[in-house]
Structure formats: C-alpha cells, structure tokens
C-alpha cells in the first residue's frame, strides 16, 4: 500500500512538474525575450525586446541561424560598431553577410562562434577583427554570458541544441522573468540600436541610448574611455603580479588553451575549409596605444604582432595551394588614429571616432576598402592608414612605427604625460 501511494504521489508530482515546465516553456517561446525563435512578433506585445541588449551573445547565436550567412564578421565591440554589411564589398560575396562581433569577445569565443556559423551553413568569407590582447600567450577565458551549449558544432560532437540550449533556456525561471519584463516594457521608447545585419548602430547608440555621450560631451566621453582603458590594462596586470608565486607553483598553461592558440585555430579552420579569411588589427585611437605602452611596454605589443605574423605564415605554408591569408594592421600611428579629441565642453563630434576605443563606420569602410581592394567614389582612405604585415616587412614596419610614435609624443607631450600619470596612479593605487 505504501509503495502504491508513493508511486502515485511521484507520478502526480512528475505530471505537475512537467505541466509547469511546459507552461513556462510555452510562455517563454511565445514572448521570446531573447529573440531565439521569432515565432510571434506582435506590436505592443513582444516586438520590443530590451533583454537582447544584455544577452547579445545569446541573441547572435540564434540570429546566425536565421540569416544563414556565408560572409561573417568576428571581433569585439570595435568591429560590432565599425563594420556594416551594407558595404558594397559584401554584395560581391556569396550569400548574406552577418556581423557576429560582440563586446569583449575573446579568441576562444570567436572560435566557437565561427564553428557555429559554419555548422549552420558553410562560410566562404570571414573578416577577423583582432585586438592585441587576443595575441597574448595567457589562458583564453570566456565571459559569464558565453554559453557553448547553444552553439552548433560542425563535427556534431555535442547533443542536439534543442536539448542542450533551447529546452534549458525556455524552461528557465530567469527567462520567464525576462518574458514578464518584456511584456511590461512594450512602451519603452529607447531606440533600437541593433541592425538586422548584427551591427551596433553607433549613431543611435552613442547619440540616443548612452546618455553619457551627450552629457559629458564627445571630448569628455573620449577621456572617460581613456580612464576605463587604464583600468582594463592595469587591473589584470596587478592581479597577475599578486598571484605570481602561486602561478609558479602550478603547472604551466596548456599551450592549446592560450588566446594565441585560439587565433591559430581560427586561422587553421579557415585554411582547412578553404574560407577566404582576412585578419585585421583594429584601428583604435593612439591614446589606447599609449596606454598599452605605459602599462605593459611597447616591446610587448610589438612581439604580439610578430607572433601573429609567424602564426599566419605557418598556416599559409600548410596550405600552399591557397592564396595566403593576409594580415592588415590598422592600429598604427596614422592620420586616422592620431585624430585629436575635441576640447572639454565642446559638442563637436570627432570625424573618425566615438571615443578613444571605438571607430566610426567611415573608418570601418576605409578598412574594408583597403582589405578587399575596393575603390569608392568620394571616399579615399589616407595612404598611411593600414599596412599589410608579412614576415618580410614586419621589422621595418615596427621600426617605422617607433619613429612615428616618437614624433607623436613630441607633438602631444601633454596628452601622453596625462595618460602615463593615469597608468602610474592606477598601478600604485592597486599595489596599495
């Protein structure tokens, strides 16, 4: 009798649980706060989806399946903002283009998003936007909102995504909370800064969404970004020094898990599958370069670029029947990257940059023109903007950059001094 009652209770409990989970999944599937399926899109009900702006990695994982691109843009927020699939180069390529870049993307994350896109539809062209931190030999991390279980694998090594990703997310109470918030936020008047091709629309985001841009003025916003970059550059460096003794006592980092190794995986995957890969080092304003120089030393930056050239040369040699994968460095000292920010209090915007980190689409168009050999009437990039790096010219190029750097420091010694003091103060404060 006890066994029968227990079994009956367990059966009822299971049915109730399944009913509740089914109800939650149905609500979440219909409201679709993260833009996973787009089954229902009703104005005033769920067409406004504020949650996607905080779950960009998740949104783009599913958006790629809808777009089914054959041309893919990978990178960080700089590529997310700066590159548009409306550039005419993509019209010459096979299939749609999609900007799969997102804020703070690590090399490991970009590799898995590359695999995801290829598993959905074989790619023919990839633009890879790298920052110098991607070229480090330290362990490649992932961000908290990175979820590999919603990504597809061309080798089919994972369980079906509907089981590992869709079902888990649709039955989540966190998703239910986002669904309720979505229903409540249908009167939200915040402009949509997500373009259908995945680009973050800088004109909308900075001018209308991020209130600090107008409140601080473009010059103030620029210098705020300088200070944020000082924090990024110094925080991890101080932490690494504090843990130096512990790290010496642990096994060395597996070379297959470093950031540079994931860049290598991206390159080798594209070579293996005959994908036209173009690599760029993105064009930040030189204030960011001076911050890196003050915090880690310029020789470290140079060595990272040498490592990239060596890595790509080795990959090119593995597949000599294919055209070589090119590398373009747009981060050097140039007419574009040396643009001077407006004075404090001025509402005049810069021509090329939103802040010291993020370049405008005009600069992204210059990059695409140079990388793909496009000539656009009325749009001509300065000749000193962007250099193709090879084993034959890397040392000469870096030597020339040191000369340009010295000249910039002479012309803008006050600005450089301010940046160096910011770095020095951050390092000293963190030690304390």
Secondary structure, DSSP 8 states (H G I E B T S, - for coil): -HHHHHHHHHHHHHHHHHHHHHHHHHHHHHH-TT-SS-----TTTTS--GGGGT-HHHHHHHHHHHH--SEEEE-SHHHHHH--TTSHHHHTSSS-EEE---TT--HHHHHHHHHHHHHHS--SEEEEEE-GGGG-SSB----TT--GGGS--TT--S--HIIIIIHHHHT-HHHHHHHHHHHHTTT------B-TTS-B-HHHIIIII-THHHHHHHHHHHHHHHHHHHHHHHHHHHHHHHTHHHHHHS----GGGBHHHHHHHHHHHHHHTT-EEEEEE----HHHHHHHHHHH-HHHHHHHHHHHHHHHHHHHHHTTTS---EEEE--SSSTTTT-----TT-----SSBSSSS-B-HHHHHHHHHHHHT--BTTB---TTS-EEE-TTTHHHHHHHHHHHHHHHHHHTHHHHHHHHHHHHHHHHHHH-
